[in-house]
């Protein structure tokens, strides 16, 4: 098992096997995004309470979910990097931080745009919003640590420690609505036994969630592959690739 992890987690083998996955994930993302956006923005009925403004949830909710999912992926990569010292995992930490920060910023911005007509203000120091903002700062911290050292592997290990420690914020984000009295509405999708959303709204939302996830994986593969080439530029296998493409 360890030989398998080290082999396919090595820069050379990762670069080889991830190419095909990146292409398919890109195609799947485009198909899912097209279907999800069309169904969510044009086909799903108007909400009887929120009107047309509710349609921002087809971007906001998947972005919020991904902000937490990417962080957990980053933390797992941190554990792998610290325990097994796999180079690709060290790179993934930094790439996840950049992508995750983007998802988190998107969730905060769309949440503010939704909050103005619903709450009468763009921002309140609500437990859910505040913990999501803390998540953005954690991403910024990981990005800063990852690039703060001359030796990239030292920076990756420092960033991994912060990422692992920051996991404590994830359950706070998830359960803040239940633990404290907040303005943020409670879960409507997670109740799969009887979700509060009509299927005409729920299906596009879930499609968008899958689209965001495949987009994350495609982008992660693309960014990681580029960084692998940059770090391994002096190795024979990278020189061979450059000669073939030139």
DRENDO-1510 file (C-alpha; in Angstrom, 1 decimal, always signed):
<recs>
REC; n; res; u; v; w
REC; 1; UNK; +0.0; +0.0; +0.0 .
REC; 2; UNK; +2.8; +2.4; +0.9 .
REC; 3; UNK; +4.6; +1.6; -2.3 .
REC; 4; UNK; +1.4; +2.4; -4.2 .
REC; 5; UNK; +1.0; +5.7; -2.5 .
REC; 6; UNK; +4.6; +6.8; -3.0 .
REC; 7; UNK; +4.6; +5.7; -6.6 .
REC; 8; UNK; +1.4; +7.4; -7.8 .
REC; 9; UNK; +2.0; +10.3; -5.5 .
REC; 10; UNK; +5.4; +11.0; -7.0 .
REC; 11; UNK; +5.6; +14.0; -9.3 .
REC; 12; UNK; +6.4; +12.0; -12.4 .
REC; 13; UNK; +3.5; +9.5; -12.1 .
REC; 14; UNK; +1.1; +12.1; -10.9 .
REC; 15; UNK; +1.8; +14.2; -13.9 .
REC; 16; UNK; +1.1; +11.2; -16.2 .
REC; 17; UNK; -2.1; +9.8; -14.7 .
REC; 18; UNK; -3.7; +13.2; -13.9 .
REC; 19; UNK; -3.7; +14.4; -17.5 .
REC; 20; UNK; -6.6; +12.2; -18.6 .
REC; 21; UNK; -8.6; +12.9; -15.4 .
REC; 22; UNK; -8.2; +16.6; -15.9 .
REC; 23; UNK; -9.7; +16.5; -19.4 .
REC; 24; UNK; -12.7; +14.4; -18.5 .
REC; 25; UNK; -13.4; +16.5; -15.4 .
REC; 26; UNK; -13.3; +19.7; -17.5 .
REC; 27; UNK; -15.9; +18.2; -19.9 .
REC; 28; UNK; -18.1; +17.0; -17.1 .
REC; 29; UNK; -17.9; +20.4; -15.4 .
REC; 30; UNK; -19.0; +22.3; -18.5 .
REC; 31; UNK; -22.0; +19.9; -19.0 .
REC; 32; UNK; -23.1; +20.1; -15.4 .
REC; 33; UNK; -22.7; +23.9; -15.2 .
REC; 34; UNK; -24.7; +24.4; -18.4 .
REC; 35; UNK; -27.5; +22.2; -17.2 .
REC; 36; UNK; -27.5; +23.5; -13.6 .
REC; 37; UNK; -27.4; +27.2; -14.5 .
REC; 38; UNK; -30.2; +26.8; -17.1 .
REC; 39; UNK; -32.4; +24.9; -14.7 .
REC; 40; UNK; -31.7; +27.1; -11.7 .
REC; 41; UNK; -31.9; +30.5; -13.4 .
REC; 42; UNK; -34.6; +29.9; -16.0 .
REC; 43; UNK; -36.7; +26.8; -15.3 .
REC; 44; UNK; -37.0; +26.6; -11.5 .
REC; 45; UNK; -40.1; +28.4; -10.2 .
REC; 46; UNK; -40.0; +31.7; -8.4 .
REC; 47; UNK; -39.9; +31.4; -4.6 .
REC; 48; UNK; -43.1; +32.6; -3.0 .
REC; 49; UNK; -41.3; +34.4; -0.2 .
REC; 50; UNK; -38.0; +35.5; -1.6 .
REC; 51; UNK; -39.0; +36.1; -5.2 .
REC; 52; UNK; -36.3; +36.0; -7.9 .
REC; 53; UNK; -33.5; +36.9; -5.4 .
REC; 54; UNK; -33.4; +33.3; -4.1 .
REC; 55; UNK; -31.8; +32.2; -7.3 .
REC; 56; UNK; -28.4; +33.3; -6.0 .
REC; 57; UNK; -28.5; +30.1; -3.9 .
REC; 58; UNK; -27.5; +28.1; -7.0 .
REC; 59; UNK; -24.1; +29.8; -6.7 .
REC; 60; UNK; -23.9; +30.7; -3.0 .
REC; 61; UNK; -24.8; +27.3; -1.5 .
REC; 62; UNK; -22.4; +25.2; -3.7 .
REC; 63; UNK; -19.6; +27.8; -3.1 .
REC; 64; UNK; -20.2; +27.6; +0.7 .
REC; 65; UNK; -20.1; +23.8; +0.6 .
REC; 66; UNK; -16.9; +23.8; -1.4 .
REC; 67; UNK; -15.3; +26.3; +0.9 .
REC; 68; UNK; -15.4; +23.6; +3.6 .
REC; 69; UNK; -14.8; +20.6; +1.3 .
REC; 70; UNK; -11.6; +22.2; -0.1 .
REC; 71; UNK; -10.4; +23.0; +3.4 .
REC; 72; UNK; -10.8; +19.4; +4.5 .
REC; 73; UNK; -9.0; +18.3; +1.3 .
REC; 74; UNK; -6.2; +20.7; +2.1 .
REC; 75; UNK; -6.0; +19.4; +5.7 .
REC; 76; UNK; -5.8; +15.8; +4.6 .
REC; 77; UNK; -3.1; +16.7; +2.1 .
REC; 78; UNK; -1.3; +18.3; +5.0 .
REC; 79; UNK; -1.4; +15.1; +7.0 .
REC; 80; UNK; -0.1; +13.2; +4.1 .
REC; 81; UNK; +2.7; +15.7; +3.6 .
REC; 82; UNK; +3.7; +15.6; +7.2 .
REC; 83; UNK; +3.5; +11.9; +7.7 .
REC; 84; UNK; +4.8; +10.5; +4.3 .
REC; 85; UNK; +6.5; +13.6; +3.0 .
REC; 86; UNK; +5.0; +13.2; -0.5 .
REC; 87; UNK; +6.0; +16.2; -2.7 .
REC; 88; UNK; +2.7; +16.3; -4.6 .
REC; 89; UNK; +0.7; +16.5; -1.4 .
REC; 90; UNK; +2.9; +19.5; -0.4 .
REC; 91; UNK; +2.0; +21.2; -3.6 .
REC; 92; UNK; -1.7; +20.4; -3.3 .
REC; 93; UNK; -1.8; +22.2; +0.1 .
REC; 94; UNK; -0.9; +25.5; -1.6 .
REC; 95; UNK; -3.1; +25.0; -4.6 .
REC; 96; UNK; -6.1; +24.0; -2.4 .
REC; 97; UNK; -5.6; +27.2; -0.4 .
REC; 98; UNK; -5.8; +29.4; -3.4 .
REC; 99; UNK; -8.9; +27.6; -4.8 .
REC; 100; UNK; -10.6; +27.4; -1.4 .
REC; 101; UNK; -10.0; +31.1; -0.7 .
REC; 102; UNK; -11.8; +31.8; -4.0 .
REC; 103; UNK; -14.8; +29.6; -3.1 .
REC; 104; UNK; -15.0; +31.2; +0.3 .
REC; 105; UNK; -14.8; +34.7; -1.0 .
REC; 106; UNK; -17.5; +33.8; -3.6 .
REC; 107; UNK; -19.7; +32.4; -0.8 .
REC; 108; UNK; -19.3; +35.5; +1.3 .
REC; 109; UNK; -20.0; +37.9; -1.6 .
REC; 110; UNK; -23.1; +36.1; -2.8 .
REC; 111; UNK; -24.3; +35.8; +0.8 .
REC; 112; UNK; -24.0; +39.5; +1.2 .
REC; 113; UNK; -25.9; +40.2; -2.0 .
REC; 114; UNK; -28.6; +37.9; -0.8 .
REC; 115; UNK; -28.6; +39.4; +2.7 .
REC; 116; UNK; -29.3; +42.9; +1.5 .
REC; 117; UNK; -32.9; +42.3; +0.3 .
REC; 118; UNK; -33.6; +39.6; +2.9 .
REC; 119; UNK; -32.1; +41.2; +6.1 .
REC; 120; UNK; -31.8; +44.8; +5.0 .
REC; 121; UNK; -28.0; +44.9; +5.3 .
REC; 122; UNK; -25.0; +43.4; +3.5 .
REC; 123; UNK; -23.3; +42.1; +6.6 .
REC; 124; UNK; -24.2; +41.2; +10.2 .
REC; 125; UNK; -21.8; +39.5; +12.7 .
REC; 126; UNK; -23.8; +36.4; +12.5 .
REC; 127; UNK; -22.1; +33.2; +13.8 .
REC; 128; UNK; -22.3; +31.5; +10.3 .
REC; 129; UNK; -21.0; +34.5; +8.5 .
REC; 130; UNK; -18.3; +35.3; +11.0 .
REC; 131; UNK; -17.0; +31.7; +11.1 .
REC; 132; UNK; -17.0; +31.7; +7.3 .
REC; 133; UNK; -14.9; +34.9; +7.3 .
REC; 134; UNK; -12.5; +33.2; +9.8 .
REC; 135; UNK; -12.2; +30.4; +7.2 .
REC; 136; UNK; -11.1; +32.9; +4.6 .
REC; 137; UNK; -8.5; +34.2; +6.9 .
REC; 138; UNK; -7.3; +30.7; +7.5 .
REC; 139; UNK; -6.9; +30.2; +3.8 .
REC; 140; UNK; -4.9; +33.4; +3.6 .
REC; 141; UNK; -2.7; +32.2; +6.4 .
REC; 142; UNK; -2.0; +28.9; +4.7 .
REC; 143; UNK; -1.2; +30.8; +1.4 .
REC; 144; UNK; +1.2; +33.1; +3.3 .
REC; 145; UNK; +3.0; +30.3; +5.1 .
REC; 146; UNK; +3.3; +28.2; +2.0 .
REC; 147; UNK; +5.2; +30.9; +0.2 .
REC; 148; UNK; +7.0; +32.4; +3.2 .
REC; 149; UNK; +10.1; +30.2; +3.2 .
REC; 150; UNK; +12.9; +29.9; +0.7 .
REC; 151; UNK; +12.6; +26.2; +0.8 .
REC; 152; UNK; +9.2; +25.3; -0.5 .
REC; 153; UNK; +9.1; +22.0; +1.4 .
REC; 154; UNK; +9.6; +23.8; +4.7 .
REC; 155; UNK; +6.8; +26.2; +3.8 .
REC; 156; UNK; +4.5; +23.3; +2.9 .
REC; 157; UNK; +5.1; +21.7; +6.3 .
REC; 158; UNK; +4.4; +25.0; +8.1 .
REC; 159; UNK; +1.2; +25.5; +6.1 .
REC; 160; UNK; +0.1; +21.9; +6.7 .
REC; 161; UNK; +0.3; +22.5; +10.5 .
REC; 162; UNK; -2.0; +25.6; +10.3 .
REC; 163; UNK; -4.4; +23.7; +7.9 .
REC; 164; UNK; -4.7; +20.9; +10.4 .
REC; 165; UNK; -5.2; +23.1; +13.4 .
REC; 166; UNK; -7.8; +25.1; +11.5 .
REC; 167; UNK; -10.1; +22.1; +11.0 .
REC; 168; UNK; -11.7; +23.1; +14.3 .
REC; 169; UNK; -13.5; +25.9; +12.4 .
REC; 170; UNK; -15.3; +23.5; +10.0 .
REC; 171; UNK; -17.8; +22.1; +12.6 .
REC; 172; UNK; -18.3; +25.6; +13.9 .
REC; 173; UNK; -19.4; +26.7; +10.4 .
REC; 174; UNK; -21.6; +23.7; +9.9 .
REC; 175; UNK; -23.4; +23.7; +13.2 .
REC; 176; UNK; -23.4; +27.4; +14.1 .
REC; 177; UNK; -27.0; +27.8; +13.0 .
REC; 178; UNK; -28.0; +25.0; +15.4 .
REC; 179; UNK; -25.7; +26.0; +18.3 .
REC; 180; UNK; -26.5; +29.7; +18.4 .
REC; 181; UNK; -29.4; +31.9; +17.5 .
REC; 182; UNK; -28.5; +33.3; +14.1 .
REC; 183; UNK; -30.1; +35.2; +11.2 .
REC; 184; UNK; -28.9; +32.6; +8.8 .
REC; 185; UNK; -31.5; +30.1; +7.8 .
REC; 186; UNK; -31.2; +26.5; +8.9 .
REC; 187; UNK; -30.3; +23.6; +6.6 .
REC; 188; UNK; -32.9; +23.0; +3.9 .
REC; 189; UNK; -31.0; +20.5; +1.7 .
REC; 190; UNK; -29.3; +18.2; +4.3 .
REC; 191; UNK; -32.6; +16.9; +5.4 .
REC; 192; UNK; -32.7; +14.3; +2.7 .
REC; 193; UNK; -35.6; +12.4; +4.4 .
REC; 194; UNK; -37.8; +15.5; +3.8 .
REC; 195; UNK; -35.9; +18.4; +2.3 .
REC; 196; UNK; -37.5; +21.8; +2.6 .
REC; 197; UNK; -36.9; +22.6; -1.1 .
REC; 198; UNK; -39.1; +21.5; -4.0 .
REC; 199; UNK; -37.5; +19.0; -6.3 .
REC; 200; UNK; -37.6; +21.6; -9.2 .
REC; 201; UNK; -35.2; +23.7; -7.1 .
REC; 202; UNK; -33.3; +20.9; -5.3 .
REC; 203; UNK; -32.1; +19.1; -8.4 .
REC; 204; UNK; -30.5; +22.1; -10.1 .
REC; 205; UNK; -28.9; +23.0; -6.7 .
REC; 206; UNK; -27.4; +19.5; -6.4 .
REC; 207; UNK; -26.2; +19.6; -10.0 .
REC; 208; UNK; -24.5; +22.8; -9.4 .
REC; 209; UNK; -22.9; +21.3; -6.3 .
REC; 210; UNK; -21.5; +18.5; -8.4 .
REC; 211; UNK; -20.3; +20.9; -11.0 .
REC; 212; UNK; -18.4; +23.0; -8.5 .
REC; 213; UNK; -16.8; +19.8; -7.2 .
REC; 214; UNK; -15.7; +18.6; -10.6 .
REC; 215; UNK; -14.5; +22.1; -11.4 .
REC; 216; UNK; -12.4; +22.1; -8.2 .
REC; 217; UNK; -10.8; +18.8; -9.1 .
REC; 218; UNK; -10.1; +19.8; -12.7 .
REC; 219; UNK; -8.6; +23.1; -11.6 .
REC; 220; UNK; -6.6; +21.4; -8.8 .
REC; 221; UNK; -5.1; +18.9; -11.3 .
REC; 222; UNK; -4.3; +21.7; -13.7 .
REC; 223; UNK; -2.6; +24.0; -11.1 .
REC; 224; UNK; -0.8; +21.1; -9.5 .
REC; 225; UNK; +0.5; +19.7; -12.8 .
REC; 226; UNK; +1.9; +23.2; -13.6 .
REC; 227; UNK; +3.6; +23.5; -10.2 .
REC; 228; UNK; +5.1; +20.0; -10.5 .
REC; 229; UNK; +6.7; +21.0; -13.8 .
REC; 230; UNK; +8.1; +24.2; -12.3 .
REC; 231; UNK; +9.6; +22.4; -9.2 .
REC; 232; UNK; +10.9; +19.4; -11.2 .
REC; 233; UNK; +12.2; +21.4; -14.2 .
REC; 234; UNK; +15.8; +20.1; -13.6 .
REC; 235; UNK; +14.8; +16.5; -13.7 .
REC; 236; UNK; +15.3; +14.3; -16.7 .
REC; 237; UNK; +11.6; +13.3; -17.1 .
REC; 238; UNK; +10.6; +17.0; -17.3 .
REC; 239; UNK; +13.3; +17.8; -19.8 .
REC; 240; UNK; +12.0; +15.0; -22.0 .
REC; 241; UNK; +8.5; +16.4; -21.8 .
REC; 242; UNK; +9.7; +19.9; -22.8 .
REC; 243; UNK; +11.7; +18.5; -25.7 .
REC; 244; UNK; +8.6; +16.6; -26.9 .
REC; 245; UNK; +6.4; +19.6; -26.7 .
REC; 246; UNK; +8.9; +22.0; -28.3 .
</recs>
